[in-house]
Amino acid sequence: MTTEKPKEKEEKVVLTTLRQNEEKWTKTLMESGWVALPSIILEKQQALGLTAMDINILLYLFTYWWTADNKPRPAKSTIAEAIGVSPRTVQRRIAAMEQAGFIRREQRRISKEGSKPNLYHFDGLIKEITPFALEKIEIKKQRMEEDKKRLPKKRATLRIVSPSSDEDRLI
């Protein structure tokens, strides 16, 4: 009997998920990079007041957010070039998302060298989207319970019955 450590189990889940994504997207595309995003953010973007441009900027920022403690820090000009808008547009939308409390910029000023790109934190977005996620989870649970009630408790078994006499046979 083997006992798996929690980290080993987590690594197996990640590998399985990666393989499933490779089946969908191809190994080449997955090796070039991918982003994890809770779908509730896309589903509730209008309820949050996020524009399509905001989502595009967030998606780009998320591509640089690999671990919880390593916050993304691409330059606004890099984001702008990638999504085909001006750096000023990116700056305005980030400021709007910061004003709404979805993101927090951490400026990295260096006196002699000027400044480095901001670090971006998403605690506000996570806090704002969590009630929507909890609501969706509850709806999923209710649907699963309803599905269980609809399914028969015991499934019928199929069996082959041979006719007992020639009269019972269909010709």
Secondary structure, DSSP 8 states (H G I E B T S, - for coil): -----HHHHHHHHHHHHHHHHHHHH-HHHHHT------HHHHHTHHHHT--HHHHHHHHHHHTT--BTTB-----HHHHHHHHTS-HHHHHHHHHHHHHTTS-EEEEEEETTTEEEEEEEE-HHHHHHHHHHHHHHHHHHHHHHHHHHHHS-SS---------SSGGGS--
